[in-house]
Amino acid sequence: MEYTIRQEKAEDELAIRALHKKAFHNEGKEADLVDAIRASTYFVPELSLVADSHVEGVIGHILFSKIILETELIAKQTLGLAPMAVLPEFQYKGIGSALVRRGLEVCKEEGYEHVFVLGHPNFYPKFGFVPASSLGVEAPFPVPDEAFMGLELRKGALKGVEGEIVYPPAFQSVTP
């Protein structure tokens, strides 16, 4: 199947919303999260990517947005990967992996130094994610250690840093 990974466009918003509702089989919490982030100052348009099938339209979406790493001395800007979804009928075909790989490339190109994700511990490590606690970073809520992960986009960017992630208000609808 042919598809292109590109930055989302305004005309993709309804398709992205429908995709997240279908992929997560819930009341639209992830779709609402995307909308809330998009309407906030934490949104980075270059970091909202879609997998666009030339026949089917938008079949996948990934969003990286600004979050805060709060240490004892400072608050550092970092990125959160959330959410990422592929339409159910296109899952297990490498589209999600392609979205993550391209998304991380764009994050590096944009000059970001690290990314954090609350996600499946069998999926994200293949891209270099490790438990965030091993990087000195804690989640702001109780989650299994192996599910809250971080990735240094610039080697050593988190050396000597200890702190906790602070999610912006947009995330309140989906945090545990």
C-alpha positions in Angstrom: 0.0 0.0 0.0 1.3 3.4 -0.9 1.0 6.3 1.6 2.9 9.5 2.3 3.7 10.9 5.8 3.2 14.6 5.9 2.3 17.5 8.1 -1.4 17.7 8.9 -3.5 20.3 7.0 -6.6 22.1 8.2 -8.8 19.9 6.0 -7.5 16.8 7.7 -8.9 17.7 11.1 -12.2 15.8 10.8 -10.5 12.7 9.4 -8.0 12.8 12.3 -10.8 13.1 14.8 -12.7 10.1 13.2 -9.5 8.1 13.0 -8.8 8.4 16.8 -12.4 7.6 17.7 -12.2 4.4 15.5 -8.7 3.4 16.7 -9.3 3.8 20.4 -12.9 2.6 20.6 -13.9 5.0 23.3 -15.9 8.2 23.8 -13.4 10.2 21.8 -10.9 11.0 24.6 -7.9 10.9 22.3 -9.8 12.9 19.6 -10.7 15.5 22.2 -7.0 15.5 23.3 -5.9 16.3 19.8 -8.4 19.1 19.5 -7.4 20.6 22.9 -3.7 20.5 22.1 -4.3 22.0 18.7 -6.2 24.9 20.4 -3.4 25.5 22.9 0.0 27.1 23.0 1.6 23.7 23.3 0.7 22.7 19.7 3.6 22.6 17.2 2.0 22.3 13.7 5.1 20.7 12.2 4.9 17.9 14.7 1.3 16.8 13.8 1.8 14.2 11.1 -0.6 12.0 9.1 -0.1 8.9 7.0 -2.1 9.8 3.9 -3.0 6.9 1.6 -3.4 8.0 -2.0 -6.7 6.0 -2.1 -8.1 5.9 1.4 -7.1 9.4 2.7 -5.8 9.8 6.3 -5.1 6.4 7.7 -2.8 7.3 10.6 -1.8 10.2 12.8 0.9 11.1 15.3 1.1 14.2 17.5 4.1 15.5 19.4 3.4 18.6 21.6 5.2 20.7 24.1 5.2 19.5 27.7 7.3 20.5 30.7 10.1 18.7 32.5 10.1 20.3 36.0 13.3 20.0 38.0 14.2 21.3 41.4 15.9 24.4 39.7 14.2 24.9 36.4 11.3 24.0 34.1 12.6 22.7 30.7 10.5 22.4 27.6 10.3 18.9 26.2 7.9 16.9 24.0 5.2 14.4 24.6 4.2 11.9 22.0 0.4 11.5 22.3 -1.6 10.3 20.7 -0.7 8.0 17.9 -3.2 6.0 16.0 -3.8 4.0 12.8 -7.2 3.0 11.5 -7.9 -0.6 12.6 -8.0 -2.0 9.1 -4.5 -0.7 8.4 -2.9 -1.7 11.7 0.1 -4.2 11.8 1.3 -3.0 8.4 4.2 -0.8 9.7 2.3 2.5 9.4 2.5 3.3 13.1 6.2 2.5 13.1 6.7 4.8 10.0 4.8 7.6 11.8 7.0 7.3 14.9 10.3 7.2 12.9 9.4 10.2 10.7 8.0 12.0 13.7 11.2 11.6 15.7 13.2 12.8 12.7 11.1 15.9 12.5 11.5 16.5 16.2 15.3 16.4 15.8 15.2 18.6 12.7 13.1 21.2 14.8 15.8 21.1 17.5 14.1 19.3 20.3 16.3 17.3 22.6 14.0 14.7 24.2 10.5 13.1 23.9 8.4 11.3 26.5 5.5 8.8 25.9 3.1 6.8 28.0 2.7 3.8 25.8 3.1 0.2 25.1 6.4 -1.2 26.5 6.7 -3.7 23.7 6.3 -1.1 20.9 8.3 2.1 21.8 11.6 0.6 22.9 12.3 -0.4 19.2 12.7 3.3 18.5 15.1 3.8 21.4 12.7 4.7 24.2 13.7 3.5 27.7 11.9 3.8 31.0 11.9 7.5 31.8 13.0 6.6 35.4 16.3 5.4 34.0 16.8 8.9 32.6 15.9 10.6 36.0 12.4 11.6 34.9 9.2 10.6 36.7 5.6 10.5 35.5 3.2 13.0 37.2 0.8 10.1 38.1 1.1 6.5 39.0 1.8 4.3 36.0 3.9 1.1 35.5 7.6 2.1 35.2 8.0 0.3 31.9 5.1 2.2 30.3 6.3 5.7 30.9 9.3 6.1 28.6 11.7 8.8 27.3 14.1 9.2 24.5 17.1 11.5 24.2 17.1 13.0 20.6 20.5 14.5 21.5 22.7 12.1 23.3 23.4 13.2 26.9 20.6 15.8 26.8 19.2 14.5 30.1 22.5 13.8 31.8 22.3 14.9 35.4 18.7 16.0 35.1 16.2 14.8 37.6 12.6 15.8 37.6 8.9 15.2 36.8 6.9 15.7 33.7 4.1 18.2 33.9 1.4 17.9 31.3 -0.6 20.9 30.1 -4.3 21.2 30.9 -5.3 19.7 27.5 -4.1 16.3 28.8 -6.5 16.2 31.7 -9.2 14.4 29.7 -6.9 11.3 29.1 -4.5 11.1 32.0 -5.0 8.1 34.4 
